[in-house]
Amino acid sequence: MYGIKIWSSEKDNDWYLLKDMNDGVIHVWDKKEEVEQAQKNLNCKRSAITKIMSSVIIDSALNKRKEEENLKYFLK
């Protein structure tokens, strides 16, 4: 799984992972091509694609994805 690092200043250690501003869940992508497309749409000075290794981050993102899919199913 992939994520996007965003730097908020010129310092190398001043970065965060792109996340949803409403619930704080970090955005993750399954395919590198998808994360590359998302990165192109960002309006920031510095960003980088990174592999997400944390099971906590992955679990949170997958749970959110599942909840959204269930919501779409029930709203049909």
Secondary structure, 3 states (H helix, E strand, C coil): CEEEEEECCCCCCCEEECECCCCCCECCECCHHHHHHHHHCCCCCCEEEEECCCHHHHHHHHHHHHHHHHHHHHCC
